[in-house]
Amino acid sequence: MTGPDLLPRTPRTRVGTRTAASMAVASMLCVQLGLAVSISLFDQVGPAGAAWLRLAWAGVLLLVLVRPRPWRMTRAAVLSCVALGLVTAGVTLLFMAAVARLPLGTASALEFLGPLGVAVARGRGGRKLWPTLAAVGVVLLTEPWHGGVDPVGVAFALGAAACWACYILLTQRVGDEVSGLQGLAVSMPVAGIAATVLVGPSVVGDLTWHAVLVGLGLAVLLPVVPFSLELLALRRLTITAFGTLMSLEPAIALLVGLVALHQTPGPAPIVGIAFVVVAGIGAERAGARTPAVPAAGT
């Protein structure tokens, strides 16, 4: 028995879900590498400035490369793109503020509560098992019983989690309503403008050519490539499956933190990685959805 969004497991759907899962994993790897490299900008422009540079450049790049045509979209599609841009700015700025106060793995695990909540809310029957298993893994990754975390950093990470939940829902809607990357090419300039209004005036005086160029390179790594991959993945996966697959992000963050930032995990986070990997595999195997036909922007 399948729901309206779900497909029976056939060789074709297996290939589709594996492709989408690979896109999601590649996206998460880009995100975490981008975040690790972004930390090098903190001393020059601060976490908010690093986020602003990435968003502003991403908006410019997508405008130039994709050349969106919002006048060919429906009003509802344009509004969805604008809303997506605003929550994209929110999740980026809030998460960078959290990373400045918390270890990368801890911040990513707390942020994951957003997609986890979406996965649990949208899951049906046995499919709730994978988000639950992922939640156990995230608890082991964060080790909240140790205490001593920065409460302001936790608040920023939870704010990013709420924005991420909205981002997932809106990304799937935009991907269904607008063909190709047209929707992303509208939403990212909105995110760049929002970040410029909120952060630009306080940071522009600290900019150097080096920081501007590093921000351009980072914009490709995060968010242009990963957000494009996520939009394409959400055309092939249910929100429950995608939200559960995102549980791999704290594990990837832990590994990137170990290699790039020398943040060594303990035994509990290592066990947590195993839990979220199993949950991610389970979500991929049960996560195919019927592709929607874009209504506008073709």
C-alpha positions as CSV (number, residue, x, y, z in Angstrom):
1,M,0.0,0.0,0.0
2,T,1.5,3.3,-1.0
3,G,0.4,6.9,-0.2
4,P,-0.2,9.5,-2.8
5,D,3.4,10.7,-2.8
6,L,5.0,7.3,-2.6
7,L,6.1,4.8,-5.3
8,P,6.4,1.0,-5.1
9,R,9.9,-0.2,-5.0
10,T,11.0,-1.0,-8.6
11,P,14.4,-1.0,-10.1
12,R,13.7,2.5,-11.6
13,T,12.5,4.0,-8.3
14,R,15.5,2.4,-6.5
15,V,17.9,4.2,-8.9
16,G,15.9,7.4,-8.4
17,T,16.0,7.3,-4.6
18,R,19.7,6.4,-4.6
19,T,20.5,9.2,-7.0
20,A,18.5,11.6,-4.7
21,A,20.2,10.2,-1.6
22,S,23.6,10.7,-3.3
23,M,22.7,14.3,-4.1
24,A,21.6,14.9,-0.4
25,V,24.9,13.4,0.9
26,A,27.0,15.4,-1.6
27,S,25.1,18.5,-0.5
28,M,25.8,17.9,3.2
29,L,29.5,17.3,2.5
30,C,29.6,20.7,0.6
31,V,27.8,22.4,3.5
32,Q,30.1,21.1,6.2
33,L,33.3,21.8,4.2
34,G,32.0,25.3,3.4
35,L,31.3,25.9,7.1
36,A,34.7,24.7,8.2
37,V,36.4,27.0,5.6
38,S,34.1,29.9,6.6
39,I,35.6,29.9,10.0
40,S,38.7,31.4,8.5
41,L,36.8,34.5,7.7
42,F,35.5,35.0,11.3
43,D,38.6,37.0,12.3
44,Q,38.1,39.4,9.4
45,V,34.3,39.9,9.1
46,G,32.8,37.8,11.9
47,P,30.3,34.9,11.5
48,A,27.5,37.2,10.3
49,G,29.8,38.8,7.7
50,A,31.0,35.4,6.4
51,A,27.3,34.3,6.0
52,W,26.5,37.6,4.3
53,L,29.3,37.3,1.8
54,R,28.3,33.8,0.9
55,L,24.6,34.7,0.4
56,A,25.3,37.9,-1.5
57,W,27.7,36.2,-3.9
58,A,25.3,33.2,-4.3
59,G,22.5,35.5,-5.3
60,V,24.7,37.2,-7.9
61,L,26.0,34.0,-9.3
62,L,22.6,32.4,-9.8
63,L,21.2,35.6,-11.3
64,V,24.0,35.6,-13.9
65,L,24.1,31.8,-14.6
66,V,20.4,30.9,-14.5
67,R,18.8,34.2,-15.6
68,P,15.5,33.6,-13.8
69,R,12.2,34.7,-15.4
70,P,9.8,35.4,-12.4
71,W,7.3,37.1,-14.7
72,R,6.6,33.7,-16.2
73,M,5.8,32.1,-12.9
74,T,2.5,32.1,-11.0
75,R,2.0,34.5,-8.2
76,A,2.0,31.6,-5.7
77,A,5.3,30.3,-7.1
78,V,7.0,33.8,-6.8
79,L,5.7,34.1,-3.2
80,S,7.1,30.7,-2.4
81,C,10.5,31.7,-3.8
82,V,10.5,34.9,-1.8
83,A,9.6,33.0,1.4
84,L,12.3,30.4,0.6
85,G,14.8,33.2,0.3
86,L,13.9,34.7,3.6
87,V,14.2,31.4,5.5
88,T,17.5,30.7,3.7
89,A,18.9,33.9,5.0
90,G,17.6,33.0,8.5
91,V,19.1,29.5,8.6
92,T,22.4,30.7,7.2
93,L,22.9,33.7,9.6
94,L,21.6,31.9,12.7
95,F,23.7,28.8,12.1
96,M,26.9,30.8,11.5
97,A,26.2,32.6,14.8
98,A,25.8,29.2,16.5
99,V,29.0,27.8,15.0
100,A,30.9,30.8,16.4
101,R,29.9,29.6,19.9
102,L,29.5,25.8,19.7
103,P,31.6,23.0,18.2
104,L,30.6,22.3,14.6
105,G,29.2,18.8,15.3
106,T,27.1,20.1,18.2
107,A,25.7,23.0,16.3
108,S,24.8,20.8,13.3
109,A,23.1,18.2,15.6
110,L,20.9,20.9,17.2
111,E,20.1,22.3,13.8
112,F,19.0,18.9,12.7
113,L,16.0,19.1,15.1
114,G,14.3,21.1,12.3
115,P,14.4,18.4,9.6
116,L,13.8,15.7,12.2
117,G,10.6,17.4,13.3
118,V,9.5,17.6,9.7
119,A,10.3,13.9,9.2
120,V,8.4,12.8,12.3
121,A,5.4,15.0,11.5
122,R,5.2,13.8,7.9
123,G,6.1,10.1,8.6
124,R,3.4,7.4,8.6
125,G,3.4,4.1,10.5
126,G,6.7,2.2,10.3
127,R,8.4,5.1,8.5
128,K,8.5,7.0,11.9
129,L,11.2,4.4,12.9
130,W,13.9,6.1,10.9
131,P,13.5,9.6,12.3
132,T,13.3,8.1,15.8
133,L,16.5,6.2,15.3
134,A,18.1,9.3,13.9
135,A,17.0,11.2,17.0
136,V,18.8,8.7,19.3
137,G,21.9,9.2,17.2
138,V,21.7,13.0,17.4
139,V,21.4,12.8,21.2
140,L,24.5,10.6,21.3
141,L,26.3,13.1,19.0
142,T,25.4,16.1,21.1
143,E,25.9,14.5,24.6
144,P,23.5,17.0,26.3
145,W,24.2,15.4,29.7
146,H,27.6,17.0,29.8
147,G,26.2,20.5,30.0
148,G,28.5,23.5,29.8
149,V,27.3,24.5,26.3
150,D,26.8,28.2,25.5
151,P,23.1,28.9,25.9
152,V,23.2,31.7,23.3
153,G,24.8,29.4,20.8
154,V,22.1,26.8,21.5
155,A,19.4,29.4,21.0
156,F,20.9,30.4,17.6
157,A,21.1,26.7,16.6
158,L,17.5,26.1,17.5
159,G,16.5,29.2,15.5
160,A,18.4,27.8,12.6
161,A,16.5,24.5,13.1
162,A,13.2,26.2,12.8
163,C,14.3,28.0,9.6
164,W,15.7,24.7,8.2
165,A,12.3,23.0,8.7
166,C,10.6,25.8,6.7
167,Y,13.4,25.6,4.2
168,I,12.8,21.9,3.5
169,L,9.0,22.4,3.0
170,L,9.5,25.5,0.8
171,T,12.3,23.9,-1.2
172,Q,10.1,21.0,-2.2
173,R,7.2,23.3,-3.0
174,V,9.4,25.6,-5.2
175,G,10.9,22.5,-6.9
176,D,7.5,21.2,-7.7
177,E,6.1,24.6,-8.9
178,V,9.1,25.9,-10.9
179,S,11.3,24.0,-13.4
180,G,15.0,23.6,-13.3
181,L,16.9,26.0,-11.0
182,Q,14.6,29.0,-11.8
183,G,13.1,29.0,-8.3
184,L,16.5,28.9,-6.6
185,A,17.7,31.7,-8.8
186,V,14.8,33.8,-7.5
187,S,15.1,32.8,-3.8
188,M,18.9,33.2,-3.5
189,P,18.9,36.9,-4.5
190,V,16.2,37.5,-2.0
191,A,18.3,35.8,0.7
192,G,21.3,37.9,-0.4
193,I,19.3,41.1,-0.1
194,A,17.9,40.2,3.3
195,A,21.4,39.4,4.6
196,T,22.7,42.7,3.1
197,V,20.0,44.7,4.9
198,L,20.5,42.9,8.2
199,V,24.3,42.5,8.2
200,G,25.9,44.5,5.4
201,P,26.1,47.9,7.0
202,S,27.9,46.6,10.1
203,V,30.4,44.6,8.1
204,V,31.2,46.5,4.9
205,G,33.8,48.6,6.6
206,D,35.8,45.5,7.6
207,L,35.9,44.0,4.0
208,T,39.2,43.4,2.2
209,W,39.7,42.1,-1.3
210,H,40.9,38.8,0.2
211,A,37.7,38.4,2.2
212,V,35.5,39.3,-0.9
213,L,37.3,36.7,-3.1
214,V,37.2,34.0,-0.4
215,G,33.5,34.7,0.0
216,L,33.0,34.2,-3.8
217,G,34.7,30.8,-3.7
218,L,32.7,29.8,-0.6
219,A,29.4,30.9,-2.3
220,V,29.9,28.1,-4.8
221,L,30.7,25.5,-2.2
222,L,27.9,26.8,0.1
223,P,25.2,27.6,-0.8
224,V,25.0,27.4,-4.7
225,V,26.0,23.7,-5.2
226,P,24.4,22.1,-2.1
227,F,21.1,24.1,-2.3
228,S,20.8,23.1,-6.0
229,L,21.4,19.5,-5.1
230,E,18.8,19.6,-2.3
231,L,16.2,21.1,-4.6
232,L,16.8,18.3,-7.1
233,A,16.8,15.6,-4.4
234,L,13.4,16.9,-3.0
235,R,11.8,16.3,-6.4
236,R,12.6,12.6,-6.0
237,L,12.2,12.0,-2.2
238,T,9.5,12.4,0.3
239,I,10.0,15.1,3.0
240,T,10.1,12.3,5.6
241,A,12.9,10.5,3.8
242,F,14.8,13.7,3.1
243,G,14.5,15.0,6.6
244,T,15.8,11.7,8.0
245,L,18.7,11.7,5.5
246,M,19.7,15.0,6.9
247,S,20.6,13.2,10.1
248,L,23.8,12.3,8.4
249,E,24.8,16.0,8.5
250,P,25.8,16.0,12.2
251,A,27.9,12.9,11.6
252,I,29.5,14.5,8.6
253,A,30.0,17.7,10.6
254,L,31.7,15.6,13.3
255,L,34.1,14.1,10.8
256,V,34.8,17.4,9.1
257,G,35.4,18.9,12.6
258,L,37.8,16.1,13.4
259,V,39.8,16.4,10.1
260,A,39.7,20.2,9.4
261,L,39.3,21.7,12.9
262,H,40.8,19.0,15.1
263,Q,37.7,18.7,17.3
264,T,38.0,15.1,18.6
265,P,34.8,13.2,19.3
266,G,34.3,10.8,22.2
267,P,32.8,7.2,22.1
268,A,29.2,8.3,22.4
269,P,29.3,10.5,19.3
270,I,30.9,7.7,17.4
271,V,28.0,5.4,18.3
272,G,25.7,8.2,17.4
273,I,27.2,8.3,13.9
274,A,26.3,4.6,13.5
275,F,22.7,5.3,14.5
276,V,22.2,8.1,12.0
277,V,23.9,6.2,9.2
278,V,21.5,3.3,9.7
279,A,18.5,5.8,9.8
280,G,19.7,7.4,6.6
281,I,19.9,4.1,4.8
282,G,16.5,3.2,6.0
283,A,15.1,6.5,4.9
284,E,16.6,6.2,1.4
285,R,15.1,2.7,0.9
286,A,11.6,3.9,1.7
287,G,11.6,7.4,0.4
288,A,10.6,7.5,-3.3
289,R,7.9,10.0,-4.3
290,T,6.0,10.7,-7.5
291,P,7.7,13.5,-9.3
292,A,5.6,16.6,-9.7
293,V,5.3,18.4,-13.0
294,P,6.4,22.0,-12.6
295,A,3.5,24.4,-13.2
296,A,5.5,27.4,-14.2
297,G,8.9,28.8,-15.1
298,T,9.5,26.3,-17.9
